Amino acid sequence: MSTQLNAQQRLTNLTPIKVIHILISLAIMVCFKFVPAAEPLTPLGVEVIGIFLGMLYGWLIANDSFWPSIFGLLFLGLSSYSTVPAVLRDGFGNSTVLLLFFFFAFTNIISAAGITEYIARWIVSRKVVQGRPYLLTLMIFLAMCALVIMVSCAAATMVIFPLIKEICRLYGVKPGSKWASITLVGTICVGCSFYMLLPFKSLPAVVFSSYTQMSGGDSIALVPYLAIVVVITAITMALLLVLMKFVLRCDVSVIASSNKSMEELPKLSRYQKFIMVFFVTVIVLLLFPSFVPKTFIVSTVLNNVGATGILLGAVGVYIMVSLKEGMPAVQLFSKNIGWSIIFILAAALSIADAMAAESTGISAWLVEMITGLVVAVFAAIAAAFGLGHSRGTSKAEAKADQQRTEDNAAATVAAADRRVETTKEASNVQQTVNHMSGDDVDRELRDNWTRKG
């Protein structure tokens, strides 16, 4: 009882383990600057690496997103690389960070309209799935794909999981059965794969931004990227269906023998239809410049506006229209905003810029490290091939020696056999001659051993 009271009266939720993790993370950020720098690294480069490792320790080991990012930005600003205001401006003012912020607000508009559940239920309630369990499974996967385009993967999961549970109840499938379990896991796999489709969502945005920074300004070709994501997702769905049907042989007899189907939700309201058209229009505007020549005036304008500007304009239009239904503007920028992702991304992009700077020498150091690693790998491969070749040569020589020994032994045995046979035949001739008379011997010699003619 006293322990519970003490826990309630504590000023902080810090535990001794968490305090230790905090001290270790901060110590890495601060103390690395005193580590001697080995060329091509500079003292600043060693300090930046320490800040990065300290943030990484805080994110992964201490399991926190905010304070490691905050102190990482602070210590980076206190270094000779930059100043705190400049680091904050470059971090939180980065176009990718702003893109994510406005995308979170945009997804709030879609989620508040309730169209995600409607679309998912519409897909799995088609009459064509009656008595076709694996077609139903495919429809569930496609519903997940549709959801992750509109909202985050976590939000899509919160919609699709109750839907799968309702399907199990409708057809009498046990929740813990093979089909239900693999469908749940497979839905997550498909969702995570297809979530990468749109480059302005959280993780794809990080990938695109990082590639642009590391490549010196180049960007990923969007059309091939979209094609690759679609193909990978299609292969994932096909493999899951093959696994369920032919490998695990899930029992889907209750679904196959049933003629039931899910009931559709009521028709979309005018507000929901407006949001649906609004969403499709924004997506088209975001992808339009990638599918038409850059010389088109519309493409030029959209490229100048950028994905961040398009989402900003979309949110602005929604607020300006002031619809009677939907989410108020205040909640639009406060509810379901992934602040942890935004802080991590701001810190990660800032530290990435610092690591790419020539004054740190980190890029040259990484090139040397990678080159040395590649050389070591090739040397190991060459050594392995050389050892294998020498072993193969030794084995071949030993086999040849063994073959020569066996051939010599066989020749010796054959010669001995011939000598025995010759001796035996000579003995037989001698015995025959001994039993013949002299006249018979003379006649035999005249008939067989005299030269003809």
C-alpha positions as CSV (number, residue, x, y, z in Angstrom):
1,M,0.0,0.0,0.0
2,S,2.8,2.4,0.9
3,T,4.6,1.5,-2.3
4,Q,1.5,2.5,-4.3
5,L,1.2,5.8,-2.5
6,N,4.8,6.5,-3.0
7,A,4.4,5.8,-6.8
8,Q,1.4,8.1,-7.0
9,Q,3.2,10.9,-5.1
10,R,6.3,10.8,-7.3
11,L,7.0,13.9,-9.3
12,T,8.3,12.0,-12.4
13,N,7.8,8.8,-14.2
14,L,11.5,8.3,-14.6
15,T,12.8,4.9,-13.5
16,P,16.4,4.1,-12.7
17,I,16.8,2.1,-16.0
18,K,15.5,5.1,-18.0
19,V,17.8,7.5,-16.2
20,I,20.7,5.3,-17.1
21,H,19.7,5.2,-20.7
22,I,19.3,9.0,-20.8
23,L,22.8,9.5,-19.2
24,I,24.4,7.1,-21.7
25,S,22.7,8.7,-24.7
26,L,23.7,12.2,-23.6
27,A,27.2,11.1,-22.7
28,I,27.7,9.7,-26.2
29,M,26.5,13.0,-27.8
30,V,28.8,15.1,-25.6
31,C,32.0,12.9,-25.1
32,F,32.6,11.8,-28.7
33,K,34.0,15.3,-29.4
34,F,37.0,14.4,-27.3
35,V,37.8,11.2,-29.4
36,P,40.9,11.8,-31.6
37,A,40.0,12.1,-35.3
38,A,41.6,9.8,-37.8
39,E,41.9,11.1,-41.4
40,P,39.9,11.7,-43.4
41,L,37.6,12.4,-40.5
42,T,37.8,15.9,-38.9
43,P,37.2,16.6,-35.2
44,L,33.8,18.0,-36.3
45,G,33.1,14.8,-38.1
46,V,33.8,12.7,-34.9
47,E,31.5,15.1,-32.9
48,V,28.7,14.7,-35.5
49,I,29.0,10.9,-35.5
50,G,28.7,11.0,-31.6
51,I,25.6,13.1,-31.8
52,F,24.1,10.6,-34.4
53,L,25.0,7.6,-32.3
54,G,23.6,9.2,-29.2
55,M,20.3,9.9,-30.9
56,L,20.3,6.4,-32.3
57,Y,20.8,5.0,-28.8
58,G,17.9,7.1,-27.5
59,W,15.6,6.1,-30.3
60,L,16.3,2.3,-30.2
61,I,17.5,1.5,-26.7
62,A,15.8,4.1,-24.5
63,N,12.7,3.8,-26.8
64,D,11.9,7.4,-27.0
65,S,11.3,9.7,-30.0
66,F,11.3,13.2,-28.6
67,W,14.1,13.9,-26.2
68,P,16.8,12.2,-28.3
69,S,15.7,14.2,-31.3
70,I,15.6,17.5,-29.3
71,F,19.0,17.1,-27.7
72,G,20.5,15.9,-31.0
73,L,19.3,19.1,-32.7
74,L,20.5,21.1,-29.7
75,F,24.0,19.6,-29.6
76,L,24.3,19.9,-33.4
77,G,23.5,23.6,-33.2
78,L,26.1,24.0,-30.4
79,S,28.8,22.5,-32.5
80,S,31.0,24.4,-35.0
81,Y,28.8,23.0,-37.8
82,S,26.0,25.5,-37.3
83,T,23.8,27.4,-34.8
84,V,20.7,26.2,-33.0
85,P,18.3,28.5,-34.8
86,A,19.8,27.4,-38.2
87,V,19.5,23.7,-37.3
88,L,15.9,24.1,-36.2
89,R,15.1,26.1,-39.3
90,D,16.7,23.5,-41.6
91,G,15.2,20.5,-39.6
92,F,11.6,21.6,-39.1
93,G,11.6,23.7,-42.2
94,N,12.6,20.9,-44.4
95,S,10.2,20.3,-47.2
96,T,9.8,16.6,-46.3
97,V,8.9,17.4,-42.7
98,L,6.3,20.0,-43.8
99,L,5.0,17.5,-46.4
100,L,4.4,14.9,-43.6
101,F,2.8,17.5,-41.4
102,F,0.2,18.6,-44.0
103,F,-0.3,15.0,-45.1
104,F,-1.3,14.1,-41.5
105,A,-3.8,16.9,-41.6
106,F,-5.1,15.8,-45.0
107,T,-5.6,12.2,-43.8
108,N,-7.6,13.6,-40.8
109,I,-10.0,15.0,-43.4
110,I,-10.4,11.5,-45.0
111,S,-10.7,9.6,-41.7
112,A,-13.3,12.0,-40.3
113,A,-15.5,11.5,-43.3
114,G,-15.8,7.7,-42.6
115,I,-15.2,6.7,-46.2
116,T,-12.3,4.3,-45.4
117,E,-14.6,1.7,-43.7
118,Y,-17.2,2.1,-46.5
119,I,-14.6,1.4,-49.2
120,A,-13.2,-1.6,-47.4
121,R,-16.6,-3.1,-46.8
122,W,-17.7,-2.4,-50.3
123,I,-14.8,-4.3,-51.7
124,V,-15.3,-7.5,-49.6
125,S,-19.1,-7.5,-50.0
126,R,-19.1,-8.1,-53.7
127,K,-21.4,-11.0,-54.7
128,V,-18.6,-12.6,-56.7
129,V,-16.9,-13.7,-53.5
130,Q,-19.7,-16.0,-52.5
131,G,-18.4,-19.6,-52.2
132,R,-14.9,-18.5,-53.2
133,P,-12.8,-18.2,-50.1
134,Y,-9.5,-17.3,-51.8
135,L,-11.2,-14.7,-53.9
136,L,-12.6,-13.3,-50.6
137,T,-9.0,-13.3,-49.2
138,L,-7.8,-11.4,-52.3
139,M,-10.6,-8.9,-51.8
140,I,-9.5,-8.3,-48.2
141,F,-5.9,-7.7,-49.4
142,L,-7.2,-5.3,-52.0
143,A,-9.3,-3.5,-49.4
144,M,-6.1,-3.0,-47.3
145,C,-4.3,-1.6,-50.4
146,A,-7.1,0.9,-50.9
147,L,-7.0,1.9,-47.2
148,V,-3.2,2.5,-47.0
149,I,-3.5,4.9,-49.9
150,M,-5.9,7.1,-48.0
151,V,-4.6,6.8,-44.4
152,S,-1.6,5.5,-42.4
153,C,-0.9,1.8,-42.2
154,A,-1.8,1.8,-38.5
155,A,-5.2,3.5,-39.2
156,A,-5.8,1.1,-42.0
157,T,-5.1,-1.8,-39.7
158,M,-7.6,-0.5,-37.2
159,V,-10.3,-0.6,-39.9
160,I,-9.4,-3.9,-41.6
161,F,-9.0,-6.0,-38.5
162,P,-12.6,-5.6,-37.2
163,L,-13.7,-6.2,-40.7
164,I,-11.9,-9.6,-40.8
165,K,-13.3,-10.4,-37.4
166,E,-16.8,-9.7,-38.7
167,I,-16.2,-11.9,-41.7
168,C,-15.1,-14.7,-39.4
169,R,-18.3,-14.3,-37.4
170,L,-20.4,-14.2,-40.5
171,Y,-19.0,-17.5,-42.0
172,G,-18.5,-19.2,-38.7
173,V,-14.7,-19.3,-39.0
174,K,-12.8,-19.6,-35.7
175,P,-10.7,-16.5,-35.0
176,G,-7.6,-18.6,-34.3
177,S,-7.9,-20.8,-37.4
178,K,-5.2,-21.0,-40.0
179,W,-7.2,-18.9,-42.5
180,A,-8.0,-16.2,-40.1
181,S,-4.4,-16.0,-38.7
182,I,-2.7,-16.0,-42.1
183,T,-5.2,-13.5,-43.4
184,L,-4.4,-11.1,-40.6
185,V,-0.7,-11.4,-41.0
186,G,-0.9,-11.3,-44.8
187,T,-3.0,-8.2,-44.7
188,I,-0.3,-6.4,-42.7
189,C,2.4,-7.6,-45.2
190,V,0.4,-6.4,-48.2
191,G,-0.5,-3.1,-46.4
192,C,3.2,-2.4,-45.6
193,S,4.2,-3.1,-49.1
194,F,1.5,-1.0,-50.8
195,Y,2.0,1.8,-48.3
196,M,5.2,2.6,-50.1
197,L,3.3,3.5,-53.3
198,L,2.7,7.2,-52.8
199,P,6.0,9.1,-52.3
200,F,4.4,11.8,-50.1
201,K,3.6,9.5,-47.3
202,S,5.8,9.2,-44.2
203,L,8.3,6.4,-44.9
204,P,8.4,6.8,-48.7
205,A,8.9,10.6,-48.2
206,V,11.9,9.8,-46.1
207,V,13.3,7.4,-48.7
208,F,12.8,10.0,-51.5
209,S,14.3,12.8,-49.5
210,S,17.3,10.8,-48.4
211,Y,18.0,9.7,-51.9
212,T,17.8,13.3,-53.2
213,Q,20.3,14.4,-50.5
214,M,22.7,11.5,-51.0
215,S,22.7,11.7,-54.8
216,G,23.4,15.4,-54.9
217,G,19.9,16.6,-56.1
218,D,18.8,13.7,-58.3
219,S,15.3,12.3,-57.7
220,I,13.8,8.8,-58.0
221,A,11.9,8.2,-61.3
222,L,8.3,8.0,-60.0
223,V,6.7,5.9,-62.8
224,P,9.2,2.9,-62.5
225,Y,9.0,3.2,-58.8
226,L,5.2,2.9,-58.8
227,A,5.5,0.0,-61.2
228,I,7.9,-1.8,-58.9
229,V,5.8,-1.3,-55.8
230,V,2.7,-2.6,-57.6
231,V,4.6,-5.7,-58.9
232,I,6.0,-6.4,-55.5
233,T,2.6,-6.1,-53.8
234,A,1.0,-8.4,-56.5
235,I,3.7,-11.0,-55.9
236,T,3.2,-10.8,-52.2
237,M,-0.5,-11.4,-52.5
238,A,0.0,-14.3,-54.9
239,L,2.6,-15.9,-52.6
240,L,0.3,-15.6,-49.6
241,L,-2.6,-17.2,-51.5
242,V,-0.4,-20.0,-52.7
243,L,0.9,-20.5,-49.2
244,M,-2.6,-20.7,-47.8
245,K,-4.1,-23.0,-50.4
246,F,-1.3,-25.4,-51.3
247,V,1.2,-25.3,-48.4
248,L,-0.8,-24.8,-45.3
249,R,-4.0,-26.1,-46.8
250,C,-6.2,-23.8,-44.7
251,D,-9.7,-25.2,-44.0
252,V,-12.0,-22.9,-45.8
253,S,-14.9,-25.3,-46.3
254,V,-17.3,-23.2,-44.3
255,I,-16.7,-20.2,-46.6
256,A,-16.8,-22.3,-49.7
257,S,-20.1,-23.9,-48.8
258,S,-21.8,-20.7,-47.8
259,N,-23.8,-18.4,-49.9
260,K,-23.6,-15.5,-47.5
261,S,-22.1,-12.1,-48.1
262,M,-21.5,-9.0,-46.1
263,E,-24.1,-6.4,-46.0
264,E,-23.1,-3.1,-47.6
265,L,-23.2,0.1,-45.5
266,P,-25.7,2.8,-46.3
267,K,-25.0,4.9,-49.4
268,L,-22.5,7.7,-49.1
269,S,-23.8,11.0,-48.0
270,R,-23.3,14.2,-50.0
271,Y,-20.5,15.2,-47.7
272,Q,-18.8,11.8,-48.1
273,K,-19.1,11.9,-51.8
274,F,-17.5,15.4,-51.8
275,I,-14.6,14.2,-49.7
276,M,-14.2,11.2,-52.0
277,V,-14.0,13.4,-55.1
278,F,-11.8,15.8,-53.2
279,F,-9.4,13.0,-52.2
280,V,-9.1,11.7,-55.8
281,T,-8.5,15.1,-57.2
282,V,-5.6,15.8,-54.8
283,I,-4.0,12.4,-55.6
284,V,-4.3,13.1,-59.3
285,L,-2.7,16.5,-58.8
286,L,0.2,15.0,-56.8
287,L,0.9,12.3,-59.5
288,F,0.0,14.3,-62.6
289,P,3.5,15.8,-63.2
290,S,5.1,12.3,-63.2
291,F,2.9,11.0,-66.1
292,V,3.0,14.0,-68.5
293,P,5.8,15.8,-70.2
294,K,7.4,18.6,-68.1
295,T,6.8,21.0,-70.9
296,F,3.1,21.0,-70.3
297,I,2.1,24.2,-68.5
298,V,0.0,22.4,-65.9
299,S,2.9,20.1,-65.2
300,T,5.3,23.1,-64.9
301,V,2.9,24.8,-62.4
302,L,2.4,21.7,-60.3
303,N,6.2,21.0,-60.2
304,N,6.8,24.6,-59.0
305,V,4.1,24.2,-56.3
306,G,5.4,20.8,-55.3
307,A,3.7,18.0,-53.3
308,T,4.0,20.1,-50.1
309,G,2.3,23.0,-51.7
310,I,-0.5,20.9,-53.2
311,L,-1.3,19.3,-49.8
312,L,-1.1,22.8,-48.1
313,G,-3.6,24.1,-50.7
314,A,-5.9,21.1,-50.3
315,V,-6.0,21.6,-46.5
316,G,-6.5,25.4,-47.1
317,V,-9.4,24.7,-49.5
318,Y,-11.1,22.4,-47.0
319,I,-10.9,24.9,-44.2
320,M,-12.0,27.8,-46.5
321,V,-15.1,25.9,-47.7
322,S,-16.1,25.5,-44.0
323,L,-18.2,22.3,-44.4
324,K,-21.0,21.7,-41.9
325,E,-19.8,18.2,-41.3
326,G,-16.3,17.0,-40.8
327,M,-13.4,17.9,-38.5
328,P,-12.8,21.5,-37.2
329,A,-9.6,23.2,-38.3
330,V,-8.2,23.2,-34.8
331,Q,-8.5,19.4,-34.6
332,L,-7.2,19.1,-38.1
333,F,-3.7,20.2,-36.9
334,S,-3.8,18.6,-33.5
335,K,-5.5,15.2,-33.8
336,N,-3.6,12.1,-35.1
337,I,-0.5,14.1,-36.0
338,G,2.5,11.9,-35.9
339,W,4.7,14.2,-33.9
340,S,7.2,11.5,-33.0
341,I,7.8,10.8,-36.7
342,I,8.1,14.5,-37.4
343,F,10.7,15.0,-34.7
344,I,12.7,12.0,-35.7
345,L,12.7,13.0,-39.3
346,A,13.7,16.6,-38.5
347,A,16.6,15.4,-36.5
348,A,17.6,12.7,-38.9
349,L,17.6,15.0,-41.9
350,S,19.6,17.6,-40.0
351,I,22.2,15.1,-39.0
352,A,22.3,13.7,-42.5
353,D,23.1,17.2,-43.9
354,A,25.9,17.5,-41.4
355,M,27.3,14.1,-42.2
356,A,27.3,15.0,-45.9
357,A,29.2,18.3,-45.4
358,E,32.8,18.3,-46.5
359,S,33.9,20.0,-43.3
360,T,33.2,16.7,-41.4
361,G,35.0,14.4,-43.7
362,I,32.4,11.7,-43.0
363,S,31.6,11.1,-46.6
364,A,35.2,10.5,-47.6
365,W,35.7,8.2,-44.5
366,L,32.6,6.2,-45.4
367,V,33.9,5.8,-49.0
368,E,37.2,4.5,-47.6
369,M,35.4,2.2,-45.2
370,I,33.2,0.8,-47.9
371,T,36.1,0.5,-50.4
372,G,38.1,-1.4,-47.8
373,L,35.2,-3.6,-47.0
374,V,34.6,-4.4,-50.7
375,V,38.3,-5.2,-51.2
376,A,38.3,-7.4,-48.1
377,V,35.2,-9.3,-49.4
378,F,36.7,-9.8,-52.8
379,A,40.0,-10.9,-51.2
380,A,38.1,-13.4,-49.1
381,I,36.3,-14.7,-52.2
382,A,39.5,-15.0,-54.2
383,A,41.2,-16.8,-51.3
384,A,38.2,-19.1,-51.0
385,F,38.4,-19.9,-54.8
386,G,42.2,-20.3,-54.6
387,L,41.9,-22.7,-51.6
388,G,39.2,-24.6,-53.4
389,H,41.2,-24.8,-56.6
390,S,44.3,-26.0,-54.7
391,R,42.2,-28.6,-52.9
392,G,40.7,-29.6,-56.1
393,T,44.1,-29.9,-57.8
394,S,45.4,-32.0,-54.8
395,K,42.4,-34.3,-55.0
396,A,42.8,-34.7,-58.8
397,E,46.5,-35.5,-58.4
398,A,45.8,-38.0,-55.7
399,K,43.1,-39.6,-57.7
400,A,45.5,-39.9,-60.7
401,D,48.2,-41.5,-58.6
402,Q,45.7,-44.0,-57.2
403,Q,44.5,-44.8,-60.8
404,R,48.1,-45.3,-61.9
405,T,48.8,-47.6,-58.9
406,E,45.6,-49.6,-59.7
407,D,46.6,-49.8,-63.4
408,N,50.1,-51.0,-62.6
409,A,48.8,-53.6,-60.1
410,A,46.3,-54.8,-62.8
411,A,49.1,-55.1,-65.3
412,T,51.3,-57.1,-62.9
413,V,48.4,-59.5,-62.2
414,A,47.7,-59.9,-65.9
415,A,51.4,-60.6,-66.6
416,A,51.5,-63.2,-63.8
417,D,48.4,-64.8,-65.2
418,R,50.0,-65.0,-68.6
419,R,53.2,-66.5,-67.3
420,V,51.2,-69.2,-65.4
421,E,49.1,-69.9,-68.5
422,T,52.2,-70.1,-70.7
423,T,54.0,-72.4,-68.2
424,K,50.9,-74.6,-68.0
425,E,50.6,-74.9,-71.8
426,A,54.3,-75.7,-72.1
427,S,54.0,-78.4,-69.4
428,N,51.0,-79.8,-71.3
429,V,53.1,-79.9,-74.6
430,Q,56.0,-81.6,-72.7
431,Q,53.7,-84.2,-71.4
432,T,52.2,-84.8,-74.8
433,V,55.6,-85.2,-76.4
434,N,56.7,-87.6,-73.7
435,H,53.8,-89.9,-74.5
436,M,54.4,-89.8,-78.2
437,S,56.8,-92.2,-80.1
438,G,59.8,-90.9,-82.0
439,D,58.2,-91.4,-85.4
440,D,55.1,-89.5,-84.3
441,V,57.2,-86.6,-83.1
442,D,59.1,-86.5,-86.4
443,R,55.8,-86.6,-88.4
444,E,54.2,-83.8,-86.2
445,L,57.3,-81.6,-86.7
446,R,57.3,-82.2,-90.5
447,D,53.6,-81.5,-90.9
448,N,53.3,-78.4,-88.7
449,W,56.7,-76.8,-88.2
450,T,58.5,-77.1,-91.6
451,R,58.5,-74.2,-94.0
452,K,56.0,-74.6,-96.8
453,G,57.2,-74.8,-100.4
